[in-house]
Amino acid sequence: MIAKMKRLRKLNLGCGRDIKKSNPREEWVNVDQSPVNGVDKAFDLNKTPWPFPSDHFDMIYARDVVEHLKDLMKSMKEIHRVSRDNALAQIIVPYWHSSEAFYPDHKYFFNTDSMRFFTEKDRTYYSFPGYKMEKIALIPSRLGWLIPPIPLPGFLFPNVLNLRHLVSYLLGQIIVKIDFRMRVIK
């Protein structure tokens, strides 16, 4: 007898027109403030608690969303609440040194250290270490693709991931987004 495969529950926060389609292996819930075609639930992400049960989702996908929210700490706690233990939270945000970071409706700037409040214990009295960082990927601009991501010695550049990242500090607009992938720890 073949065991029935569990269907993964995935949440697409602030989806806009990027509607994710459900299939036999994954069930997507598309959320946005505007009830456009394809949105499964329309509500304001700034108002908590969100209308989902605790420990419900296996994956949270948020692209170009959290930088718009009024309270990042509260939003990250809400993502944690609706996620199951070991769920993947993929959060893609504009890099602080890109022109996208300066849109007038953005409330936060992000660099490679920004999610440490949520991944490191005892960082500050206000931290919330409910996640484990799995991967940080820097998404380059068209020009950025020409600069190779060669690793650099950590003792010389402790907060720089690679050569492309270093050049972005110097020139700007080389890195346009950061893709944080974190595991929920409960």
Backbone bond lengths (Angstrom), bond angles and torsions (degrees), N, CA, C in turn:
res aa  C-N    CA-C-N  psi(-1)  N-CA   C-N-CA  omega(-1)  CA-C   N-CA-C  phi
1 M - - - 1.446 - - 1.532 109.20 -
2 I 1.308 117.19 132.03 1.455 122.15 -179.33 1.519 108.98 -85.41
3 A 1.334 115.75 128.04 1.468 120.31 178.18 1.525 109.21 -73.18
4 K 1.319 115.49 141.41 1.454 121.05 178.69 1.533 109.43 -74.07
5 M 1.329 116.18 128.10 1.448 120.78 -179.31 1.530 109.62 -75.13
6 K 1.322 115.42 137.71 1.455 120.98 179.32 1.533 109.86 -70.17
7 R 1.310 116.86 133.31 1.454 122.36 178.29 1.525 108.84 -84.87
8 L 1.321 117.05 121.32 1.453 121.61 -178.20 1.525 110.54 -73.54
9 R 1.319 115.74 135.43 1.470 121.20 177.29 1.521 108.42 -96.55
10 K 1.332 115.42 124.66 1.458 121.15 -176.91 1.523 110.19 -127.07
11 L 1.334 114.66 139.94 1.458 121.76 -177.71 1.521 108.77 -113.95
12 N 1.332 116.57 125.10 1.461 124.21 179.17 1.523 107.44 -105.74
13 L 1.343 116.54 94.62 1.463 121.57 -175.75 1.517 111.92 -78.43
14 G 1.328 116.78 135.61 1.454 121.42 177.57 1.509 112.09 57.16
15 C 1.305 116.24 47.19 1.467 122.05 -169.72 1.523 114.18 -66.21
16 G 1.339 117.82 -31.11 1.458 118.73 -174.61 1.509 109.86 58.53
17 R 1.333 116.97 -124.91 1.467 120.99 178.70 1.532 112.62 -95.72
18 D 1.334 116.94 2.13 1.470 121.53 178.66 1.532 108.89 -87.64
19 I 1.313 115.46 71.91 1.459 122.54 -176.67 1.526 109.37 -81.08
20 K 1.328 115.92 125.26 1.465 121.70 177.55 1.524 107.89 -92.94
21 K 1.311 116.16 134.05 1.467 121.95 -177.94 1.518 111.07 -93.26
22 S 1.317 116.10 135.25 1.462 121.59 174.96 1.523 109.68 -73.36
23 N 1.317 115.62 154.74 1.458 121.57 177.03 1.525 107.36 -147.43
24 P 1.326 119.22 -179.19 1.468 119.83 -177.12 1.532 114.89 -59.93
25 R 1.332 117.73 -23.62 1.471 120.48 -178.65 1.521 113.80 -95.74
26 E 1.342 118.02 -24.12 1.455 120.43 -176.83 1.521 111.33 -141.71
27 E 1.313 114.03 140.12 1.450 122.14 177.97 1.528 107.87 -111.70
28 W 1.322 116.05 113.20 1.468 121.51 -179.63 1.520 110.43 -94.64
29 V 1.333 115.45 138.55 1.460 122.14 170.05 1.517 105.97 -116.32
30 N 1.331 116.53 113.96 1.460 123.12 -178.72 1.521 109.26 -93.39
31 V 1.334 116.03 124.29 1.462 122.02 -175.98 1.520 109.60 -120.51
32 D 1.318 115.50 135.97 1.458 120.91 172.95 1.524 108.36 -154.52
33 Q 1.307 116.17 162.65 1.460 120.15 177.34 1.528 110.81 -71.96
34 S 1.328 116.18 -32.95 1.464 121.39 -179.86 1.521 110.24 -94.78
35 P 1.312 117.73 133.19 1.473 120.65 -179.82 1.530 112.76 -81.55
36 V 1.333 116.73 57.53 1.465 120.36 179.18 1.522 109.23 -75.25
37 N 1.316 116.07 167.27 1.452 122.37 -178.77 1.530 110.79 -56.46
38 G 1.328 117.07 126.99 1.454 122.72 179.02 1.516 114.64 99.89
39 V 1.336 117.78 -16.59 1.468 121.03 178.31 1.526 108.32 -73.97
40 D 1.326 116.33 127.17 1.465 121.18 -179.25 1.521 112.41 -83.31
41 K 1.336 116.99 -37.58 1.465 122.08 178.19 1.515 108.53 -136.28
42 A 1.309 116.54 126.86 1.456 121.53 178.35 1.530 108.88 -110.48
43 F 1.319 115.59 117.50 1.471 120.83 175.96 1.526 108.93 -161.33
44 D 1.323 115.87 166.82 1.460 123.50 -179.22 1.528 109.04 -84.48
45 L 1.317 117.80 116.33 1.466 122.09 -179.41 1.529 112.74 -66.23
46 N 1.339 117.25 -14.90 1.464 120.01 177.15 1.519 112.20 -75.94
47 K 1.324 116.47 -17.01 1.471 120.32 -179.46 1.516 109.34 -97.56
48 T 1.321 115.57 119.27 1.468 121.02 -179.40 1.526 109.31 -115.45
49 P 1.328 117.21 156.09 1.456 127.21 -0.32 1.530 111.18 -75.64
50 W 1.324 115.21 152.70 1.452 120.65 176.01 1.524 109.35 -70.59
51 P 1.320 117.32 153.94 1.478 120.18 -175.20 1.537 114.18 -79.24
52 F 1.326 115.23 53.62 1.460 121.75 176.47 1.515 108.56 -133.90
53 P 1.323 117.10 149.16 1.466 118.97 177.06 1.528 111.09 -71.36
54 S 1.306 116.29 159.48 1.465 121.40 175.46 1.522 109.86 -68.44
55 D 1.324 115.96 154.59 1.474 122.97 175.78 1.528 112.66 53.18
56 H 1.308 117.38 46.41 1.458 121.45 -171.89 1.532 114.20 -106.93
57 F 1.337 118.30 -40.42 1.463 121.47 -170.37 1.527 112.67 -101.54
58 D 1.348 114.68 146.20 1.461 122.49 177.32 1.529 111.57 -91.54
59 M 1.332 116.32 -18.13 1.459 120.48 -179.87 1.518 109.60 -153.72
60 I 1.329 114.93 140.13 1.463 121.77 173.98 1.522 106.51 -119.72
61 Y 1.325 116.42 128.93 1.458 122.12 177.92 1.521 107.32 -119.74
62 A 1.333 116.34 121.59 1.465 120.97 -179.69 1.522 108.82 -135.49
63 R 1.308 116.23 102.10 1.474 120.98 179.50 1.526 108.58 -108.39
64 D 1.334 115.31 123.07 1.468 122.24 178.56 1.529 111.59 56.34
65 V 1.337 115.92 47.05 1.461 121.10 -176.99 1.525 112.51 -124.15
66 V 1.337 117.49 -56.10 1.466 119.56 -168.50 1.520 113.37 -65.03
67 E 1.320 118.57 -23.42 1.463 120.08 177.65 1.530 111.99 -68.40
68 H 1.330 117.41 -14.91 1.471 122.46 178.63 1.534 112.75 -90.50
69 L 1.314 117.46 -16.90 1.459 121.15 -172.22 1.523 111.71 -79.10
70 K 1.324 115.74 146.77 1.465 121.14 -174.59 1.519 113.57 -69.14
71 D 1.329 117.74 -36.65 1.461 121.30 -175.33 1.526 109.19 -131.08
72 L 1.326 116.15 96.25 1.461 121.30 -177.02 1.525 111.30 -60.94
73 M 1.319 117.83 -41.90 1.463 121.03 -178.92 1.536 110.50 -60.42
74 K 1.305 116.92 -46.37 1.469 121.14 179.54 1.525 110.76 -64.53
75 S 1.325 116.94 -39.24 1.470 121.05 179.78 1.520 111.66 -66.53
76 M 1.326 117.39 -40.83 1.462 120.41 178.36 1.529 110.98 -66.99
77 K 1.312 116.60 -34.63 1.469 119.74 175.65 1.525 110.74 -68.01
78 E 1.309 116.83 -34.46 1.467 120.63 178.82 1.530 110.76 -71.66
79 I 1.324 117.75 -39.46 1.461 120.97 174.04 1.524 108.94 -59.20
80 H 1.301 116.36 -43.37 1.472 121.95 178.52 1.526 110.60 -61.45
81 R 1.310 117.10 -43.98 1.469 121.42 -177.36 1.527 111.88 -61.98
82 V 1.328 117.69 -44.91 1.468 120.08 -175.07 1.528 112.55 -81.49
83 S 1.332 117.05 -8.00 1.471 121.78 -179.52 1.518 111.42 -92.40
84 R 1.313 114.74 149.19 1.466 120.93 172.34 1.527 108.83 -78.32
85 D 1.321 116.06 163.38 1.450 120.76 173.71 1.527 108.50 -59.38
86 N 1.323 116.45 135.27 1.455 124.73 179.30 1.533 113.52 72.39
87 A 1.310 117.81 11.77 1.467 120.76 175.13 1.529 108.83 -65.76
88 L 1.315 115.75 153.68 1.456 121.23 176.69 1.520 109.24 -93.32
89 A 1.330 116.19 129.08 1.469 121.62 172.99 1.523 106.63 -112.03
90 Q 1.325 116.35 113.54 1.464 121.35 178.10 1.517 107.42 -108.00
91 I 1.326 115.11 114.09 1.461 121.26 -176.01 1.523 108.18 -121.81
92 I 1.322 115.65 116.79 1.459 121.82 -178.55 1.524 107.70 -112.13
93 V 1.338 115.51 124.81 1.468 121.47 -174.89 1.532 109.76 -134.33
94 P 1.336 117.57 160.09 1.463 119.34 174.26 1.532 110.72 -66.57
95 Y 1.304 116.64 140.60 1.460 122.65 176.02 1.523 108.45 -73.01
96 W 1.311 117.38 141.54 1.462 122.36 -174.25 1.520 114.11 -58.29
97 H 1.319 118.66 -24.41 1.451 121.77 -175.43 1.530 112.26 -101.90
98 S 1.334 116.00 17.74 1.466 120.12 177.48 1.531 108.78 -108.15
99 S 1.308 116.06 158.09 1.468 119.19 -179.45 1.529 111.94 -64.82
100 E 1.346 117.92 -28.21 1.474 121.30 178.56 1.524 112.74 -61.41
101 A 1.321 117.30 -29.27 1.462 120.78 -177.46 1.525 112.01 -65.05
102 F 1.315 116.99 -20.03 1.456 120.40 -172.65 1.526 114.62 -101.35
103 Y 1.315 117.24 20.34 1.459 119.61 174.67 1.521 108.53 -63.27
104 P 1.321 118.72 144.66 1.469 120.69 -172.74 1.532 115.15 -65.47
105 D 1.329 118.28 -18.73 1.471 118.80 -179.86 1.527 112.73 -96.76
106 H 1.332 117.74 7.59 1.467 120.77 177.18 1.524 109.87 -85.51
107 K 1.310 115.80 134.95 1.461 121.95 -177.89 1.524 112.54 -100.58
108 Y 1.355 117.62 -19.09 1.461 122.22 -173.40 1.521 111.02 -135.74
109 F 1.336 114.50 152.80 1.455 122.78 171.79 1.524 107.31 -112.50
110 F 1.329 117.69 146.56 1.462 121.54 -175.91 1.519 111.67 -128.64
111 N 1.338 114.77 137.21 1.452 121.78 169.58 1.523 107.60 -128.99
112 T 1.313 117.80 -172.11 1.463 120.16 -174.92 1.525 113.06 -67.44
113 D 1.319 118.08 -17.35 1.469 121.57 179.58 1.526 113.63 -93.98
114 S 1.299 119.02 -7.56 1.471 122.26 -170.10 1.520 115.09 -58.92
115 M 1.315 118.02 -34.51 1.466 119.97 -176.71 1.526 113.74 -87.36
116 R 1.329 116.69 4.71 1.468 119.07 178.62 1.532 112.51 -63.87
117 F 1.294 117.87 -24.90 1.470 120.61 175.53 1.523 111.13 -59.61
118 F 1.326 115.79 -25.73 1.456 120.94 -174.96 1.528 113.00 -105.91
119 T 1.338 117.24 -5.10 1.463 120.19 -176.11 1.528 114.11 -121.26
120 E 1.314 118.17 -14.94 1.461 120.20 -176.84 1.523 111.10 -115.01
121 K 1.316 116.01 129.86 1.465 120.68 176.16 1.527 108.91 -72.96
122 D 1.316 114.97 147.31 1.471 122.19 174.49 1.525 113.82 60.27
123 R 1.317 117.29 24.71 1.469 119.01 177.51 1.526 109.67 -67.41
124 T 1.306 117.45 -50.53 1.467 123.53 173.07 1.515 106.60 -147.37
125 Y 1.285 115.44 172.23 1.463 118.80 178.52 1.522 111.11 -66.30
126 Y 1.321 117.79 -19.30 1.454 121.56 -175.32 1.528 112.63 -103.21
127 S 1.309 118.12 9.29 1.458 119.89 -177.88 1.531 110.72 -75.54
128 F 1.324 114.85 163.52 1.464 121.68 179.09 1.520 107.73 -138.13
129 P 1.343 117.97 86.83 1.464 120.56 -174.71 1.527 113.07 -79.94
130 G 1.318 116.84 63.62 1.461 121.40 -178.75 1.518 113.77 -97.36
131 Y 1.327 115.95 9.32 1.459 120.79 -176.73 1.524 110.06 -136.10
132 K 1.329 115.33 157.95 1.459 122.08 172.85 1.529 106.57 -121.16
133 M 1.328 116.44 123.51 1.460 119.90 -179.34 1.526 109.24 -67.83
134 E 1.321 115.61 126.39 1.460 121.16 178.33 1.524 110.94 -100.67
135 K 1.335 115.69 -40.86 1.461 119.26 -176.97 1.524 109.77 -161.43
136 I 1.321 115.61 143.65 1.469 122.10 170.66 1.520 106.10 -122.10
137 A 1.322 116.76 119.22 1.462 121.23 178.34 1.523 108.93 -115.92
138 L 1.302 115.83 133.78 1.462 121.57 177.04 1.517 108.56 -96.52
139 I 1.312 116.55 127.18 1.460 121.56 -178.14 1.530 107.92 -99.53
140 P 1.333 116.90 113.25 1.467 119.64 -174.76 1.527 113.31 -82.66
141 S 1.325 114.03 161.63 1.458 121.37 171.20 1.529 108.12 -77.36
142 R 1.312 117.35 -179.57 1.469 120.30 177.21 1.528 110.76 -60.20
143 L 1.320 116.31 -41.78 1.461 120.31 176.63 1.526 110.36 -67.19
144 G 1.316 116.80 -37.47 1.457 121.33 -179.41 1.517 113.84 -60.91
145 W 1.328 117.06 -30.28 1.468 120.40 178.39 1.525 111.58 -63.44
146 L 1.335 118.14 -21.87 1.463 121.38 -179.94 1.527 112.22 -76.84
147 I 1.330 117.13 -18.11 1.468 121.70 -178.80 1.521 108.10 -97.99
148 P 1.319 118.15 120.45 1.473 119.75 -176.48 1.531 111.90 -70.74
149 P 1.335 116.89 144.72 1.472 120.57 178.39 1.535 111.79 -83.20
150 I 1.319 116.54 59.43 1.469 121.96 -177.92 1.530 108.63 -72.51
151 P 1.328 117.90 129.68 1.470 120.28 178.00 1.533 111.36 -61.39
152 L 1.332 115.19 145.76 1.466 121.19 178.07 1.526 108.88 -116.79
153 P 1.340 117.51 156.05 1.472 119.40 179.20 1.526 111.70 -63.28
154 G 1.321 115.73 125.38 1.461 121.51 -177.67 1.514 113.97 -62.11
155 F 1.321 117.82 -30.01 1.467 119.41 -178.83 1.532 111.08 -71.83
156 L 1.331 117.78 -25.24 1.470 120.89 176.73 1.523 112.35 -84.78
157 F 1.335 115.83 -38.44 1.464 121.47 -175.22 1.532 108.96 -131.96
158 P 1.324 118.75 77.94 1.469 120.47 -172.99 1.537 114.97 -65.39
159 N 1.310 119.58 -25.46 1.469 121.72 -178.18 1.522 113.13 -108.91
160 V 1.323 116.82 14.53 1.461 121.54 -178.87 1.525 108.35 -113.59
161 L 1.341 116.88 128.32 1.461 120.86 -176.46 1.522 113.72 -78.60
162 N 1.357 116.89 -35.87 1.461 119.51 -177.34 1.536 109.58 -167.17
163 L 1.337 116.02 -178.67 1.472 120.98 -177.75 1.530 111.64 -59.71
164 R 1.321 117.39 -42.81 1.470 120.83 179.22 1.522 110.66 -58.28
165 H 1.338 116.33 -41.35 1.462 121.95 179.07 1.533 110.47 -64.34
166 L 1.332 117.33 -42.66 1.459 121.78 178.82 1.524 110.84 -62.26
167 V 1.319 117.30 -45.55 1.468 120.92 179.48 1.527 110.19 -63.35
168 S 1.324 117.23 -33.60 1.466 120.31 177.46 1.520 111.26 -63.91
169 Y 1.334 116.99 -37.85 1.470 120.03 175.49 1.522 110.58 -60.80
170 L 1.312 116.40 -38.17 1.456 120.76 -175.69 1.524 113.27 -80.06
171 L 1.326 117.28 -40.91 1.460 120.94 -173.02 1.527 114.63 -106.81
172 G 1.317 117.75 -24.50 1.464 120.11 -174.93 1.515 111.35 74.24
173 Q 1.299 116.84 160.63 1.464 124.88 175.45 1.532 113.64 57.69
174 I 1.326 117.51 22.65 1.463 122.07 173.80 1.529 108.09 -93.59
175 I 1.327 116.28 -42.47 1.459 123.39 173.90 1.527 106.72 -104.20
176 V 1.330 118.07 129.05 1.469 119.66 -179.19 1.528 112.96 -108.45
177 K 1.342 117.56 -25.67 1.464 120.41 -178.98 1.521 110.21 -144.63
178 I 1.324 114.50 158.89 1.465 121.71 172.95 1.520 107.30 -120.11
179 D 1.319 115.56 133.61 1.459 123.00 178.07 1.535 107.27 -109.82
180 F 1.341 115.63 104.22 1.466 121.43 177.68 1.525 108.23 -93.38
181 R 1.322 117.05 129.57 1.467 121.58 174.53 1.516 107.26 -121.51
182 M 1.340 114.17 116.34 1.455 120.47 -175.14 1.521 109.97 -128.13
183 R 1.320 115.79 148.63 1.470 122.20 174.58 1.518 108.46 -98.13
184 V 1.314 116.01 136.26 1.459 122.17 177.16 1.525 108.39 -75.99
185 I 1.331 115.50 131.22 1.455 121.52 178.14 1.523 108.30 -114.49
186 K 1.329 115.69 123.00 1.476 119.72 179.14 1.505 109.54 -121.30
